[in-house]
Amino acid sequence: MLNVEMLSTGDEVLHGQIVDTNAAWLADFFFNQGVAVITPKYGGR
């Protein structure tokens, strides 16, 4: 089985200024394709 791990970056995401809706959208997309998504990770400077 194929696994995907997502990494989101950006100060606005790290500081909670915005909600990372892209990660939710991608996780749903990959799930519908039969690909397992490992918990998204967040990183920055």
Biopython code that builds the backbone (N, CA, C, O; Angstrom):
import numpy as np
from Bio.PDB.StructureBuilder import StructureBuilder

atoms = [
    (1, "MET", "N", (0.832, -1.177, 0.000)),
    (1, "MET", "CA", (0.000, 0.000, 0.000)),
    (1, "MET", "C", (0.879, 1.245, 0.000)),
    (1, "MET", "O", (1.889, 1.306, 0.701)),
    (2, "LEU", "N", (0.492, 2.213, -0.777)),
    (2, "LEU", "CA", (1.217, 3.476, -0.877)),
    (2, "LEU", "C", (0.815, 4.396, 0.269)),
    (2, "LEU", "O", (-0.367, 4.515, 0.593)),
    (3, "ASN", "N", (1.801, 5.044, 0.878)),
    (3, "ASN", "CA", (1.559, 6.012, 1.950)),
    (3, "ASN", "C", (2.025, 7.390, 1.507)),
    (3, "ASN", "O", (2.978, 7.514, 0.738)),
    (4, "VAL", "N", (1.359, 8.408, 1.988)),
    (4, "VAL", "CA", (1.741, 9.787, 1.720)),
    (4, "VAL", "C", (1.902, 10.499, 3.050)),
    (4, "VAL", "O", (1.084, 10.334, 3.955)),
    (5, "GLU", "N", (2.957, 11.289, 3.167)),
    (5, "GLU", "CA", (3.133, 12.129, 4.350)),
    (5, "GLU", "C", (3.167, 13.571, 3.874)),
    (5, "GLU", "O", (3.910, 13.906, 2.952)),
    (6, "MET", "N", (2.369, 14.422, 4.497)),
    (6, "MET", "CA", (2.278, 15.817, 4.082)),
    (6, "MET", "C", (3.026, 16.709, 5.065)),
    (6, "MET", "O", (3.012, 16.476, 6.274)),
    (7, "LEU", "N", (3.679, 17.735, 4.520)),
    (7, "LEU", "CA", (4.373, 18.732, 5.333)),
    (7, "LEU", "C", (3.855, 20.103, 4.931)),
    (7, "LEU", "O", (3.990, 20.508, 3.777)),
    (8, "SER", "N", (3.269, 20.810, 5.873)),
    (8, "SER", "CA", (2.781, 22.169, 5.630)),
    (8, "SER", "C", (3.740, 23.148, 6.284)),
    (8, "SER", "O", (4.195, 22.931, 7.407)),
    (9, "THR", "N", (4.048, 24.236, 5.565)),
    (9, "THR", "CA", (4.947, 25.257, 6.097)),
    (9, "THR", "C", (4.279, 26.622, 6.009)),
    (9, "THR", "O", (3.278, 26.796, 5.312)),
    (10, "GLY", "N", (4.830, 27.558, 6.703)),
    (10, "GLY", "CA", (4.333, 28.930, 6.660)),
    (10, "GLY", "C", (4.035, 29.430, 8.055)),
    (10, "GLY", "O", (3.399, 28.748, 8.857)),
    (11, "ASP", "N", (4.505, 30.634, 8.331)),
    (11, "ASP", "CA", (4.318, 31.214, 9.663)),
    (11, "ASP", "C", (2.851, 31.336, 10.042)),
    (11, "ASP", "O", (2.487, 31.123, 11.198)),
    (12, "GLU", "N", (1.991, 31.684, 9.055)),
    (12, "GLU", "CA", (0.573, 31.865, 9.376)),
    (12, "GLU", "C", (-0.072, 30.554, 9.804)),
    (12, "GLU", "O", (-0.993, 30.558, 10.620)),
    (13, "VAL", "N", (0.401, 29.427, 9.260)),
    (13, "VAL", "CA", (-0.111, 28.110, 9.658)),
    (13, "VAL", "C", (0.454, 27.727, 11.025)),
    (13, "VAL", "O", (-0.273, 27.257, 11.900)),
    (14, "LEU", "N", (1.749, 27.933, 11.196)),
    (14, "LEU", "CA", (2.406, 27.545, 12.447)),
    (14, "LEU", "C", (1.881, 28.316, 13.651)),
    (14, "LEU", "O", (1.815, 27.777, 14.755)),
    (15, "HIS", "N", (1.508, 29.573, 13.443)),
    (15, "HIS", "CA", (1.040, 30.408, 14.551)),
    (15, "HIS", "C", (-0.469, 30.370, 14.726)),
    (15, "HIS", "O", (-1.017, 31.088, 15.562)),
    (16, "GLY", "N", (-1.144, 29.533, 13.938)),
    (16, "GLY", "CA", (-2.584, 29.378, 14.084)),
    (16, "GLY", "C", (-3.401, 30.541, 13.554)),
    (16, "GLY", "O", (-4.565, 30.704, 13.921)),
    (17, "GLN", "N", (-2.798, 31.353, 12.688)),
    (17, "GLN", "CA", (-3.519, 32.501, 12.143)),
    (17, "GLN", "C", (-4.527, 32.086, 11.076)),
    (17, "GLN", "O", (-5.519, 32.779, 10.849)),
    (18, "ILE", "N", (-4.272, 30.956, 10.424)),
    (18, "ILE", "CA", (-5.204, 30.419, 9.431)),
    (18, "ILE", "C", (-5.345, 28.919, 9.642)),
    (18, "ILE", "O", (-4.484, 28.282, 10.250)),
    (19, "VAL", "N", (-6.425, 28.369, 9.141)),
    (19, "VAL", "CA", (-6.655, 26.924, 9.201)),
    (19, "VAL", "C", (-6.087, 26.311, 7.930)),
    (19, "VAL", "O", (-6.301, 26.834, 6.836)),
    (20, "ASP", "N", (-5.366, 25.209, 8.066)),
    (20, "ASP", "CA", (-4.767, 24.530, 6.913)),
    (20, "ASP", "C", (-5.821, 23.666, 6.224)),
    (20, "ASP", "O", (-5.884, 22.457, 6.448)),
    (21, "THR", "N", (-6.643, 24.288, 5.390)),
    (21, "THR", "CA", (-7.691, 23.545, 4.680)),
    (21, "THR", "C", (-7.119, 22.701, 3.553)),
    (21, "THR", "O", (-7.753, 21.736, 3.125)),
    (22, "ASN", "N", (-5.924, 23.049, 3.061)),
    (22, "ASN", "CA", (-5.314, 22.262, 1.985)),
    (22, "ASN", "C", (-4.996, 20.842, 2.440)),
    (22, "ASN", "O", (-5.186, 19.893, 1.681)),
    (23, "ALA", "N", (-4.515, 20.688, 3.668)),
    (23, "ALA", "CA", (-4.181, 19.356, 4.177)),
    (23, "ALA", "C", (-5.423, 18.481, 4.258)),
    (23, "ALA", "O", (-5.370, 17.299, 3.918)),
    (24, "ALA", "N", (-6.532, 19.045, 4.701)),
    (24, "ALA", "CA", (-7.780, 18.277, 4.781)),
    (24, "ALA", "C", (-8.254, 17.873, 3.389)),
    (24, "ALA", "O", (-8.701, 16.745, 3.183)),
    (25, "TRP", "N", (-8.155, 18.791, 2.439)),
    (25, "TRP", "CA", (-8.579, 18.496, 1.068)),
    (25, "TRP", "C", (-7.707, 17.393, 0.467)),
    (25, "TRP", "O", (-8.222, 16.450, -0.132)),
    (26, "LEU", "N", (-6.386, 17.513, 0.628)),
    (26, "LEU", "CA", (-5.476, 16.498, 0.090)),
    (26, "LEU", "C", (-5.684, 15.143, 0.751)),
    (26, "LEU", "O", (-5.661, 14.118, 0.071)),
    (27, "ALA", "N", (-5.886, 15.119, 2.059)),
    (27, "ALA", "CA", (-6.116, 13.854, 2.759)),
    (27, "ALA", "C", (-7.368, 13.171, 2.229)),
    (27, "ALA", "O", (-7.372, 11.957, 2.025)),
    (28, "ASP", "N", (-8.427, 13.935, 2.005)),
    (28, "ASP", "CA", (-9.664, 13.380, 1.455)),
    (28, "ASP", "C", (-9.440, 12.855, 0.039)),
    (28, "ASP", "O", (-9.921, 11.777, -0.307)),
    (29, "PHE", "N", (-8.717, 13.608, -0.772)),
    (29, "PHE", "CA", (-8.417, 13.191, -2.142)),
    (29, "PHE", "C", (-7.649, 11.872, -2.151)),
    (29, "PHE", "O", (-8.034, 10.930, -2.844)),
    (30, "PHE", "N", (-6.564, 11.807, -1.381)),
    (30, "PHE", "CA", (-5.755, 10.588, -1.353)),
    (30, "PHE", "C", (-6.544, 9.408, -0.797)),
    (30, "PHE", "O", (-6.414, 8.293, -1.303)),
    (31, "PHE", "N", (-7.355, 9.628, 0.226)),
    (31, "PHE", "CA", (-8.183, 8.566, 0.790)),
    (31, "PHE", "C", (-9.096, 7.982, -0.282)),
    (31, "PHE", "O", (-9.233, 6.763, -0.387)),
    (32, "ASN", "N", (-9.715, 8.842, -1.072)),
    (32, "ASN", "CA", (-10.606, 8.381, -2.140)),
    (32, "ASN", "C", (-9.863, 7.642, -3.249)),
    (32, "ASN", "O", (-10.475, 6.900, -4.017)),
    (33, "GLN", "N", (-8.547, 7.841, -3.337)),
    (33, "GLN", "CA", (-7.719, 7.139, -4.314)),
    (33, "GLN", "C", (-7.131, 5.849, -3.737)),
    (33, "GLN", "O", (-6.416, 5.129, -4.433)),
    (34, "GLY", "N", (-7.429, 5.557, -2.475)),
    (34, "GLY", "CA", (-6.918, 4.354, -1.834)),
    (34, "GLY", "C", (-5.508, 4.494, -1.291)),
    (34, "GLY", "O", (-4.821, 3.497, -1.074)),
    (35, "VAL", "N", (-5.075, 5.725, -1.073)),
    (35, "VAL", "CA", (-3.730, 5.989, -0.570)),
    (35, "VAL", "C", (-3.832, 6.391, 0.896)),
    (35, "VAL", "O", (-4.634, 7.252, 1.257)),
    (36, "ALA", "N", (-3.019, 5.765, 1.735)),
    (36, "ALA", "CA", (-3.020, 6.079, 3.168)),
    (36, "ALA", "C", (-2.247, 7.369, 3.413)),
    (36, "ALA", "O", (-1.146, 7.551, 2.893)),
    (37, "VAL", "N", (-2.828, 8.254, 4.204)),
    (37, "VAL", "CA", (-2.175, 9.516, 4.546)),
    (37, "VAL", "C", (-1.717, 9.443, 5.990)),
    (37, "VAL", "O", (-2.509, 9.209, 6.902)),
    (38, "ILE", "N", (-0.420, 9.650, 6.179)),
    (38, "ILE", "CA", (0.148, 9.716, 7.519)),
    (38, "ILE", "C", (-0.177, 11.102, 8.076)),
    (38, "ILE", "O", (-0.292, 12.060, 7.311)),
    (39, "THR", "N", (-0.321, 11.219, 9.366)),
    (39, "THR", "CA", (-0.688, 12.487, 10.001)),
    (39, "THR", "C", (0.125, 13.647, 9.433)),
    (39, "THR", "O", (1.352, 13.570, 9.373)),
    (40, "PRO", "N", (-0.552, 14.730, 9.013)),
    (40, "PRO", "CA", (0.176, 15.895, 8.483)),
    (40, "PRO", "C", (1.138, 16.465, 9.511)),
    (40, "PRO", "O", (0.867, 16.449, 10.712)),
    (41, "LYS", "N", (2.253, 16.964, 9.030)),
    (41, "LYS", "CA", (3.260, 17.585, 9.883)),
    (41, "LYS", "C", (3.349, 19.063, 9.512)),
    (41, "LYS", "O", (3.063, 19.455, 8.381)),
    (42, "TYR", "N", (3.749, 19.865, 10.480)),
    (42, "TYR", "CA", (3.878, 21.297, 10.262)),
    (42, "TYR", "C", (5.283, 21.715, 10.648)),
    (42, "TYR", "O", (5.779, 21.323, 11.704)),
    (43, "GLY", "N", (5.930, 22.507, 9.802)),
    (43, "GLY", "CA", (7.293, 22.919, 10.071)),
    (43, "GLY", "C", (7.554, 24.308, 9.534)),
    (43, "GLY", "O", (6.791, 24.834, 8.724)),
    (44, "GLY", "N", (8.622, 24.883, 9.989)),
    (44, "GLY", "CA", (8.977, 26.226, 9.534)),
    (44, "GLY", "C", (10.393, 26.550, 9.926)),
    (44, "GLY", "O", (11.211, 25.677, 10.219)),
    (45, "ARG", "N", (10.645, 27.819, 9.919)),
    (45, "ARG", "CA", (12.004, 28.283, 10.212)),
    (45, "ARG", "C", (12.361, 28.097, 11.656)),
    (45, "ARG", "O", (13.470, 28.436, 12.067)),
]
sb = StructureBuilder()
sb.init_structure("model")
sb.init_model(0)
sb.init_chain("A")
sb.init_seg("    ")
for serial, (resi, resn, name, xyz) in enumerate(atoms, 1):
    if name == "N":
        sb.init_residue(resn, " ", resi, " ")
    sb.init_atom(name, np.array(xyz, "f"), 0.0, 1.0, " ", f" {name:<3s}", serial, name[0])
structure = sb.get_structure()
